[in-house]
């Protein structure tokens, strides 16, 4: 009896997840280690230039001269999949990995919490899009059926086990997680789709393909249980992200930091927790480290709040004195009063400085409410 409902998120971009381009518009591709090397996956900017999977790297570079090509990293793929699992834990406490490209979520108990399947699906899809992933989502009563539907780009929602055979029958054999040699043998005898395979006698399949193949099909259709190890999120959150190239402007880091902050807040949501302090460490070429800390008054898992505070910190790192109009106020007043020292003495210390002292306490209060302790400390030094 089928009582669960598995949501599968399959993503070719898990491979791209560990390798990020310097900007959202830079063409990026991952290649294999063949000779000659060929493209495995590419991001949308590369696709718009005509780059596609299976294309030789040399041909891809001819289409996009600024294409950044990276070798496939199995470790980067595994890290990206684990990061996604920790993020997805906010939607279900039963998350399973399906390496190297998919996640499985048991969502039956989550539907009422998130307003039904459609609302949950849209929320997951929007969150994955913010993280920079393009995914295919499908739901079915069994894990293998959900993965099969997601892999063939058929984002269907199968509610009952009785409907599985009809939905799976038209799918190509390539959706099966089988060795290519087995698929080739089936193609050689005219078996092209799952429906053709499921009509074959079980005993004959077991003799020719092995009993594990029959067990796989039984699990696909829910005739046999398919236990999956549940993912356990780490007790603390710590992520690192390797930038593809040196970043000259601090504000450009926000593109990379957004992904880390969203992953953090997804992990916090799954844990039912919040943080008051967030520290970002930036490693420089000279092996030095810049620590970027922000804080809020109350425990929070609001990604937008964290990103606003980080943006302000990064803007401070980028700016020099004179970058803002207010920086020039004292110099402009000095130029205007150069003709008379008495006028300067009357305006500069008695007007400009007095106004600054008058408004600073109010600014301090607003910054304290926003949790910007670093700026508060600077202003309090000025008030001494």
C-alpha positions as semicolon CSV with decimal commas, in nm:
position;residue;x (nm);y (nm);z (nm)
1;X;0,000;0,000;0,000
2;X;0,145;0,334;-0,106
3;X;0,111;0,604;0,158
4;X;0,400;0,839;0,081
5;X;0,450;1,104;-0,179
6;X;0,802;1,175;-0,297
7;X;0,905;1,498;-0,460
8;X;1,218;1,468;-0,672
9;X;1,429;1,768;-0,764
10;X;1,667;1,680;-1,045
11;X;1,917;1,938;-1,154
12;X;2,188;1,927;-1,416
13;X;2,311;2,246;-1,258
14;X;2,420;2,072;-0,940
15;X;2,740;2,023;-1,137
16;X;2,751;2,395;-1,204
17;X;2,661;2,465;-0,841
18;X;3,016;2,416;-0,721
19;X;3,158;2,632;-0,999
20;X;3,021;2,983;-1,027
21;X;3,089;3,243;-1,290
22;X;3,194;3,592;-1,193
23;X;2,859;3,736;-1,299
24;X;2,514;3,612;-1,395
25;X;2,580;3,694;-1,763
26;X;2,918;3,523;-1,808
27;X;2,899;3,205;-2,021
28;X;3,004;2,904;-1,815
29;X;3,043;2,539;-1,910
30;X;3,168;2,216;-1,756
31;X;3,365;1,973;-1,970
32;X;3,467;1,609;-1,938
33;X;3,823;1,477;-1,939
34;X;3,800;1,320;-2,283
35;X;4,037;1,376;-2,570
36;X;3,917;1,594;-2,723
37;X;3,721;1,741;-2,433
38;X;3,350;1,804;-2,485
39;X;3,087;2,008;-2,306
40;X;2,880;1,831;-2,041
41;X;2,666;2,118;-1,913
42;X;2,643;2,491;-1,968
43;X;2,456;2,783;-1,813
44;X;2,184;2,990;-1,990
45;X;2,422;3,267;-2,113
46;X;2,631;2,998;-2,284
47;X;2,320;2,837;-2,432
48;X;2,216;3,171;-2,579
49;X;2,548;3,182;-2,765
50;X;2,480;2,842;-2,920
51;X;2,683;2,627;-2,682
52;X;2,524;2,289;-2,603
53;X;2,605;1,958;-2,437
54;X;2,820;1,722;-2,645
55;X;2,989;2,004;-2,836
56;X;3,371;2,000;-2,851
57;X;3,526;2,264;-2,628
58;X;3,708;2,420;-2,923
59;X;3,380;2,468;-3,111
60;X;3,216;2,613;-2,800
61;X;3,496;2,868;-2,758
62;X;3,453;2,970;-3,120
63;X;3,090;3,057;-3,047
64;X;3,160;3,233;-2,714
65;X;3,513;3,373;-2,691
66;X;3,463;3,465;-2,324
67;X;3,332;3,119;-2,232
68;X;3,474;2,994;-1,904
69;X;3,527;2,620;-1,919
70;X;3,586;2,419;-1,602
71;X;3,666;2,053;-1,559
72;X;3,405;1,844;-1,383
73;X;3,464;1,806;-1,009
74;X;3,287;1,520;-0,836
75;X;3,368;1,673;-0,498
76;X;3,214;2,006;-0,599
77;X;2,901;1,820;-0,714
78;X;2,875;1,632;-0,383
79;X;2,924;1,953;-0,183
80;X;2,655;2,131;-0,385
81;X;2,409;1,844;-0,340
82;X;2,466;1,838;0,037
83;X;2,418;2,215;0,054
84;X;2,089;2,181;-0,132
85;X;1,979;1,903;0,103
86;X;2,045;2,122;0,407
87;X;1,848;2,403;0,244
88;X;1,559;2,170;0,148
89;X;1,528;2,047;0,506
90;X;1,303;2,348;0,574
91;X;1,032;2,185;0,359
92;X;1,053;1,830;0,493
93;X;1,234;1,644;0,769
94;X;1,266;1,344;0,535
95;X;1,522;1,439;0,272
96;X;1,730;1,181;0,086
97;X;2,022;1,226;-0,150
98;X;2,014;1,070;-0,495
99;X;2,371;1,134;-0,613
100;X;2,497;1,295;-0,817
101;X;2,210;1,509;-0,941
102;X;1,887;1,473;-0,743
103;X;1,716;1,512;-0,406
104;X;1,414;1,327;-0,273
105;X;1,168;1,485;-0,030
106;X;0,881;1,308;0,144
107;X;0,622;1,586;0,131
108;X;0,295;1,415;0,228
109;X;0,308;1,558;0,579
110;X;0,419;1,901;0,456
111;X;0,131;1,970;0,220
112;X;-0,109;2,114;0,476
113;X;0,169;2,325;0,631
114;X;0,256;2,492;0,300
115;X;-0,093;2,521;0,154
116;X;-0,101;2,220;-0,077
117;X;0,117;2,066;-0,343
118;X;0,104;2,355;-0,591
119;X;0,197;2,617;-0,332
120;X;0,478;2,398;-0,197
121;X;0,608;2,332;-0,546
122;X;0,616;2,700;-0,636
123;X;0,790;2,788;-0,311
124;X;1,060;2,527;-0,368
125;X;1,103;2,629;-0,731
126;X;1,134;2,998;-0,641
127;X;1,388;2,923;-0,368
128;X;1,601;2,711;-0,600
129;X;1,589;2,986;-0,859
130;X;1,718;3,238;-0,605
131;X;2,005;3,001;-0,531
132;X;2,091;2,998;-0,901
133;X;1,969;2,648;-0,989
134;X;1,749;2,539;-1,276
135;X;1,565;2,226;-1,169
136;X;1,295;1,985;-1,276
137;X;1,044;1,883;-1,009
138;X;0,817;1,581;-1,012
139;X;0,608;1,398;-0,750
140;X;0,512;1,032;-0,735
141;X;0,431;0,765;-0,474
142;X;0,776;0,601;-0,510
143;X;1,125;0,754;-0,507
144;X;1,239;0,595;-0,833
145;X;0,922;0,703;-1,015
146;X;0,968;1,062;-0,900
147;X;1,332;1,064;-1,014
148;X;1,242;0,908;-1,350
149;X;0,976;1,169;-1,418
150;X;1,209;1,453;-1,318
151;X;1,496;1,321;-1,532
152;X;1,287;1,313;-1,849
153;X;1,172;1,672;-1,794
154;X;0,819;1,551;-1,725
155;X;0,716;1,760;-1,425
156;X;0,412;1,552;-1,339
157;X;0,230;1,493;-1,012
158;X;0,121;1,131;-0,982
159;X;-0,104;1,088;-0,680
160;X;-0,172;0,713;-0,674
161;X;0,020;0,394;-0,737
162;X;-0,250;0,273;-0,975
163;X;-0,167;0,557;-1,214
164;X;0,206;0,491;-1,217
165;X;0,223;0,238;-1,501
166;X;0,024;0,458;-1,737
167;X;0,241;0,760;-1,665
168;X;0,574;0,574;-1,679
169;X;0,503;0,359;-1,986
170;X;0,583;0,628;-2,250
171;X;0,916;0,722;-2,088
172;X;1,244;0,621;-2,259
173;X;1,468;0,361;-2,097
174;X;1,730;0,630;-2,036
175;X;1,540;0,739;-1,724
176;X;1,641;0,412;-1,554
177;X;1,949;0,429;-1,336
178;X;2,100;0,125;-1,505
179;X;2,435;0,052;-1,663
180;X;2,456;0,150;-2,027
181;X;2,537;-0,210;-2,125
182;X;2,197;-0,326;-1,997
183;X;2,018;-0,049;-2,184
184;X;2,205;-0,135;-2,503
185;X;2,100;-0,501;-2,476
186;X;1,735;-0,396;-2,438
187;X;1,759;-0,156;-2,733
188;X;1,908;-0,439;-2,937
189;X;1,592;-0,648;-2,897
190;X;1,359;-0,358;-2,975
191;X;1,275;-0,245;-2,620
192;X;1,272;0,135;-2,634
193;X;1,033;0,249;-2,361
194;X;0,937;0,153;-2,008
195;X;0,603;0,019;-2,126
196;X;0,785;-0,228;-2,355
197;X;1,006;-0,337;-2,067
198;X;0,722;-0,381;-1,818
199;X;0,535;-0,612;-2,058
200;X;0,825;-0,861;-2,070
201;X;0,802;-1,178;-1,854
202;X;0,960;-1,132;-1,512
203;X;1,141;-1,468;-1,519
204;X;1,302;-1,389;-1,851
205;X;1,414;-1,047;-1,729
206;X;1,567;-1,199;-1,417
207;X;1,762;-1,455;-1,624
208;X;1,888;-1,211;-1,885
209;X;1,941;-0,892;-1,680
210;X;1,977;-1,026;-1,328
211;X;1,740;-1,029;-1,028
212;X;1,848;-0,677;-0,928
213;X;1,679;-0,543;-1,243
214;X;1,345;-0,699;-1,147
215;X;1,380;-0,564;-0,792
216;X;1,446;-0,216;-0,937
217;X;1,126;-0,232;-1,143
218;X;0,928;-0,355;-0,843
219;X;1,053;-0,060;-0,639
220;X;0,979;0,173;-0,927
221;X;0,614;0,063;-0,925
222;X;0,581;0,036;-0,546
223;X;0,554;-0,344;-0,537
224;X;0,856;-0,366;-0,309
225;X;0,971;-0,120;-0,038
226;X;1,250;0,116;-0,129
227;X;1,410;0,232;0,198
228;X;1,626;0,543;0,171
229;X;1,881;0,680;0,415
230;X;1,761;1,013;0,549
231;X;1,984;1,315;0,527
232;X;2,086;1,468;0,858
233;X;2,173;1,838;0,841
234;X;2,493;1,945;1,016
235;X;2,461;2,086;1,370
236;X;2,628;2,413;1,268
237;X;2,639;2,606;0,944
238;X;2,971;2,678;0,780
239;X;3,010;2,719;0,406
240;X;3,292;2,825;0,177
241;X;3,273;2,937;-0,184
242;X;3,569;2,948;-0,420
243;X;3,547;3,248;-0,650
244;X;3,647;3,181;-1,011
245;X;3,866;3,490;-1,032
246;X;4,001;3,774;-0,823
247;X;3,738;4,032;-0,727
248;X;3,858;4,391;-0,727
249;X;3,544;4,556;-0,590
250;X;3,386;4,451;-0,263
251;X;3,035;4,518;-0,394
252;X;3,085;4,243;-0,655
253;X;3,098;3,991;-0,372
254;X;2,728;4,034;-0,305
255;X;2,645;3,806;-0,598
256;X;2,832;3,518;-0,430
257;X;2,724;3,608;-0,078
258;X;2,356;3,596;-0,173
259;X;2,378;3,224;-0,236
260;X;2,551;3,159;0,097
261;X;2,301;3,370;0,290
262;X;2,003;3,197;0,128
263;X;2,152;2,857;0,213
264;X;2,207;2,974;0,571
265;X;1,849;3,094;0,611
266;X;1,713;2,772;0,461
267;X;1,919;2,572;0,711
268;X;1,796;2,794;0,997
269;X;1,435;2,750;0,885
270;X;1,476;2,374;0,888
271;X;1,625;2,388;1,237
272;X;1,361;2,630;1,364
273;X;1,642;2,861;1,472
274;X;1,781;3,210;1,411
275;X;2,106;3,401;1,458
276;X;2,199;3,741;1,592
277;X;2,549;3,754;1,448
278;X;2,684;3,660;1,108
279;X;3,051;3,657;1,015
280;X;3,188;3,642;0,661
281;X;3,557;3,580;0,605
282;X;3,720;3,697;0,285
283;X;4,048;3,532;0,188
284;X;4,282;3,751;-0,017
285;X;4,555;3,662;-0,261
286;X;4,816;3,755;0,002
287;X;4,662;3,492;0,235
288;X;4,524;3,767;0,458
289;X;4,167;3,754;0,587
290;X;3,907;4,029;0,611
291;X;3,631;3,960;0,862
292;X;3,294;4,108;0,783
293;X;3,051;4,092;1,076
294;X;2,690;4,203;1,099
295;X;2,448;4,173;1,387
296;X;2,079;4,213;1,462
297;X;1,900;4,268;1,790
298;X;1,685;3,954;1,779
299;X;1,736;3,606;1,641
300;X;1,657;3,619;1,272
301;X;1,657;3,403;0,963
302;X;1,550;3,684;0,729
303;X;1,777;3,660;0,424
304;X;1,670;4,002;0,295
305;X;1,770;4,168;0,623
306;X;2,111;4,001;0,622
307;X;2,174;4,093;0,258
308;X;2,084;4,459;0,318
309;X;2,332;4,479;0,607
310;X;2,601;4,299;0,404
311;X;2,544;4,534;0,112
312;X;2,598;4,834;0,340
313;X;2,917;4,682;0,476
314;X;3,049;4,608;0,128
315;X;2,967;4,961;0,012
316;X;3,168;5,094;0,304
317;X;3,462;4,879;0,198
318;X;3,443;5,015;-0,157
319;X;3,404;5,387;-0,074
320;X;3,676;5,645;-0,012
321;X;3,642;5,982;0,155
322;X;3,473;6,214;-0,092
323;X;3,261;5,944;-0,252
324;X;2,944;6,094;-0,104
325;X;2,811;6,451;-0,126
326;X;2,814;6,486;0,253
327;X;3,189;6,432;0,257
328;X;3,241;6,761;0,072
329;X;3,023;6,975;0,299
330;X;3,304;7,093;0,528
331;X;3,538;7,173;0,237
332;X;3,268;7,362;0,048
333;X;3,191;7,571;0,356
334;X;3,562;7,646;0,401
335;X;3,580;7,774;0,043
336;X;3,271;7,990;0,086
337;X;3,406;8,151;0,406
338;X;3,766;8,199;0,288
339;X;3,716;8,577;0,266
340;X;3,642;8,625;0,637
341;X;3,779;8,415;0,931
342;X;3,505;8,544;1,162
343;X;3,235;8,417;0,928
344;X;3,413;8,081;0,909
345;X;3,432;8,056;1,289
346;X;3,062;8,134;1,313
347;X;2,949;7,883;1,051
348;X;3,182;7,585;1,075
349;X;3,196;7,503;1,449
350;X;2,870;7,669;1,550
351;X;2,651;7,548;1,264
352;X;2,795;7,241;1,092
353;X;2,940;7,071;1,399
354;X;2,641;7,164;1,614
355;X;2,399;7,021;1,360
356;X;2,603;6,699;1,349
357;X;2,592;6,665;1,727
358;X;2,218;6,733;1,726
359;X;2,128;6,464;1,471
360;X;2,379;6,195;1,570
361;X;2,186;6,058;1,873
362;X;1,882;5,997;1,656
363;X;2,095;5,824;1,393
364;X;2,248;5,606;1,666
365;X;1,903;5,499;1,783
366;X;1,792;5,403;1,434
367;X;2,112;5,206;1,371
368;X;2,074;5,027;1,705
369;X;1,723;4,918;1,606
370;X;1,861;4,789;1,277
371;X;2,134;4,596;1,462
372;X;2,421;4,787;1,296
373;X;2,652;4,778;1,600
374;X;2,968;4,860;1,404
375;X;2,833;5,195;1,279
376;X;2,693;5,272;1,624
377;X;3,039;5,226;1,777
378;X;3,190;5,471;1,528
379;X;2,929;5,739;1,593
380;X;2,964;5,704;1,968
381;X;3,335;5,778;1,936
382;X;3,247;6,101;1,753
383;X;3,007;6,200;2,032
384;X;3,267;6,166;2,308
